[in-house]
Amino acid sequence: MVHIQRKRAEELLHQDYYRPRELADLLGTGVDFINHEVSTRRLRARRLGRSTIDIPRAAVLEWLTAREAAFYIPPQDRPHVH
């Protein structure tokens, strides 16, 4: 059995490119979710056939910004909680 050493978050934050597993670890999501976002072209990545080679940090930032915008509810439209 081969043990793969995972990088710490501080190391990952400074990378220019991410492997799907690294990005999943950094964001606390599953690698299947990252691969789904790549396969649906929501998250831009460099691919070789069906395999994701790397995901540029700039693409991750664009993707996160788009996701945030999609789920943002302006304060005036938020339900009032008493």
Backbone as CSV, one residue per row, in Angstrom:
resi,resn,N_x,N_y,N_z,CA_x,CA_y,CA_z,C_x,C_y,C_z
1,MET,0.840,-1.172,0.000,0.000,0.000,0.000,0.887,1.237,0.000
2,VAL,0.580,2.186,-0.866,1.347,3.422,-0.970,0.636,4.499,-0.180
3,HIS,1.367,5.156,0.722,0.799,6.248,1.505,1.138,7.561,0.818
4,ILE,0.116,8.347,0.503,0.321,9.633,-0.158,0.331,10.721,0.897
5,GLN,1.418,11.481,0.936,1.535,12.586,1.885,0.708,13.762,1.388
6,ARG,-0.230,14.218,2.183,-1.057,15.356,1.809,-0.422,16.633,2.319
7,LYS,-0.595,17.700,1.561,-0.031,18.990,1.913,-0.920,19.704,2.920
8,ARG,-0.308,20.568,3.704,-1.054,21.387,4.657,-1.719,22.535,3.910
9,ALA,-2.790,23.082,4.495,-3.555,24.161,3.859,-2.665,25.348,3.521
10,GLU,-1.729,25.700,4.407,-0.870,26.869,4.135,-0.031,26.658,2.881
11,GLU,0.402,25.430,2.649,1.155,25.133,1.433,0.244,25.228,0.207
12,LEU,-0.955,24.682,0.330,-1.886,24.666,-0.789,-2.310,26.071,-1.210
13,LEU,-2.449,26.971,-0.245,-2.899,28.326,-0.560,-1.940,29.072,-1.480
14,HIS,-0.697,28.673,-1.505,0.310,29.390,-2.286,0.640,28.730,-3.624
15,GLN,-0.082,27.707,-3.985,0.181,27.021,-5.254,-0.473,27.757,-6.408
16,ASP,0.130,27.628,-7.590,-0.449,28.203,-8.799,-1.436,27.245,-9.462
17,TYR,-1.279,25.950,-9.202,-2.132,24.911,-9.781,-2.465,23.888,-8.709
18,TYR,-3.636,23.267,-8.849,-4.076,22.250,-7.892,-4.470,20.976,-8.614
19,ARG,-4.183,19.858,-7.987,-4.745,18.581,-8.410,-6.150,18.521,-7.788
20,PRO,-7.066,17.761,-8.355,-8.411,17.681,-7.782,-8.416,17.312,-6.297
21,ARG,-7.583,16.364,-5.887,-7.524,15.949,-4.483,-7.058,17.108,-3.597
22,GLU,-6.066,17.857,-4.059,-5.566,18.989,-3.281,-6.655,20.046,-3.090
23,LEU,-7.375,20.360,-4.159,-8.432,21.358,-4.071,-9.566,20.872,-3.167
24,ALA,-9.911,19.615,-3.280,-10.948,19.042,-2.407,-10.515,19.134,-0.950
25,ASP,-9.270,18.816,-0.662,-8.760,18.906,0.707,-8.804,20.346,1.206
26,LEU,-8.386,21.271,0.370,-8.339,22.678,0.744,-9.731,23.227,1.051
27,LEU,-10.713,22.836,0.247,-12.072,23.365,0.384,-12.971,22.516,1.290
28,GLY,-12.467,21.364,1.713,-13.271,20.497,2.567,-14.422,19.836,1.832
29,THR,-14.210,19.552,0.555,-15.240,18.884,-0.247,-14.692,17.540,-0.719
30,GLY,-15.505,16.809,-1.423,-15.063,15.541,-1.972,-14.415,15.738,-3.339
31,VAL,-13.504,14.865,-3.670,-12.847,14.939,-4.972,-13.854,14.690,-6.093
32,ASP,-14.895,13.903,-5.834,-15.928,13.665,-6.848,-16.649,14.966,-7.200
33,PHE,-16.887,15.810,-6.199,-17.532,17.102,-6.444,-16.649,17.978,-7.324
34,ILE,-15.365,18.036,-7.027,-14.427,18.833,-7.827,-14.406,18.302,-9.261
35,ASN,-14.314,16.997,-9.420,-14.293,16.414,-10.759,-15.600,16.684,-11.508
36,HIS,-16.717,16.684,-10.795,-18.009,17.001,-11.424,-18.011,18.445,-11.924
37,GLU,-17.531,19.371,-11.112,-17.483,20.776,-11.512,-16.584,20.963,-12.739
38,VAL,-15.508,20.207,-12.813,-14.621,20.260,-13.983,-15.331,19.661,-15.197
39,SER,-15.962,18.505,-15.016,-16.594,17.829,-16.158,-17.763,18.620,-16.722
40,THR,-18.440,19.420,-15.877,-19.545,20.249,-16.349,-19.051,21.628,-16.814
41,ARG,-17.760,21.819,-16.764,-17.085,23.051,-17.217,-17.428,24.278,-16.377
42,ARG,-17.899,24.055,-15.176,-18.085,25.182,-14.256,-16.741,25.622,-13.695
43,LEU,-15.837,24.648,-13.551,-14.496,24.893,-13.030,-13.498,24.558,-14.127
44,ARG,-12.794,25.591,-14.585,-11.843,25.432,-15.688,-10.614,24.649,-15.216
45,ALA,-10.196,23.683,-16.020,-9.043,22.859,-15.679,-8.372,22.364,-16.944
46,ARG,-7.124,21.971,-16.793,-6.403,21.355,-17.903,-6.621,19.853,-17.780
47,ARG,-7.069,19.250,-18.880,-7.401,17.830,-18.857,-6.617,17.079,-19.918
48,LEU,-6.426,15.811,-19.672,-5.830,14.895,-20.636,-6.788,13.729,-20.730
49,GLY,-7.561,13.686,-21.808,-8.614,12.675,-21.921,-9.682,12.972,-20.891
50,ARG,-10.000,11.971,-20.079,-11.018,12.142,-19.042,-10.414,12.523,-17.693
51,SER,-9.097,12.599,-17.620,-8.429,12.890,-16.344,-8.089,14.363,-16.218
52,THR,-8.337,14.908,-15.052,-7.965,16.288,-14.771,-6.500,16.310,-14.368
53,ILE,-5.729,17.132,-15.062,-4.308,17.247,-14.776,-4.075,18.284,-13.698
54,ASP,-4.560,19.497,-13.912,-4.426,20.533,-12.905,-5.474,21.617,-13.087
55,ILE,-5.675,22.351,-12.009,-6.674,23.410,-11.977,-5.944,24.688,-11.569
56,PRO,-5.902,25.703,-12.446,-5.198,26.941,-12.105,-5.873,27.676,-10.942
57,ARG,-5.057,28.294,-10.093,-5.598,29.056,-8.964,-6.570,30.130,-9.454
58,ALA,-6.251,30.792,-10.578,-7.142,31.823,-11.128,-8.514,31.235,-11.448
59,ALA,-8.557,30.006,-11.958,-9.831,29.355,-12.265,-10.604,29.051,-10.986
60,VAL,-9.888,28.666,-9.939,-10.539,28.387,-8.653,-11.175,29.662,-8.110
61,LEU,-10.452,30.774,-8.173,-10.988,32.042,-7.675,-12.212,32.486,-8.476
62,GLU,-12.175,32.323,-9.798,-13.333,32.659,-10.642,-14.533,31.790,-10.271
63,TRP,-14.279,30.513,-10.092,-15.332,29.553,-9.770,-15.950,29.871,-8.414
64,LEU,-15.106,30.167,-7.412,-15.615,30.502,-6.078,-16.436,31.786,-6.106
65,THR,-15.983,32.775,-6.873,-16.716,34.036,-6.994,-18.082,33.806,-7.636
66,ALA,-18.120,32.999,-8.684,-19.385,32.699,-9.366,-20.339,31.946,-8.435
67,ARG,-19.819,31.007,-7.668,-20.661,30.248,-6.724,-21.202,31.168,-5.636
68,GLU,-20.358,32.065,-5.145,-20.796,32.996,-4.107,-21.920,33.895,-4.641
69,ALA,-21.748,34.392,-5.850,-22.758,35.265,-6.461,-24.074,34.521,-6.667
70,ALA,-23.995,33.250,-7.017,-25.205,32.464,-7.269,-26.019,32.248,-6.002
71,PHE,-25.371,32.244,-4.847,-26.062,31.965,-3.588,-26.271,33.207,-2.726
72,TYR,-25.830,34.362,-3.207,-25.943,35.588,-2.428,-27.374,36.119,-2.461
73,ILE,-27.895,36.450,-1.306,-29.233,37.065,-1.202,-29.015,38.458,-0.623
74,PRO,-29.372,39.504,-1.375,-29.197,40.864,-0.853,-29.945,41.034,0.476
75,PRO,-29.400,41.862,1.370,-30.032,42.030,2.692,-31.512,42.402,2.621
76,GLN,-31.899,43.233,1.682,-33.311,43.635,1.601,-34.229,42.483,1.188
77,ASP,-33.679,41.434,0.585,-34.482,40.280,0.154,-34.449,39.120,1.145
78,ARG,-33.665,39.252,2.210,-33.563,38.177,3.190,-34.800,38.165,4.098
79,PRO,-35.235,36.974,4.468,-36.383,36.899,5.386,-35.997,37.479,6.749
80,HIS,-36.943,38.142,7.388,-36.694,38.722,8.714,-36.870,37.629,9.760
81,VAL,-35.904,37.514,10.633,-35.990,36.533,11.714,-36.173,37.299,13.015
82,HIS,-37.184,36.933,13.757,-37.472,37.613,15.028,-37.126,36.742,16.184
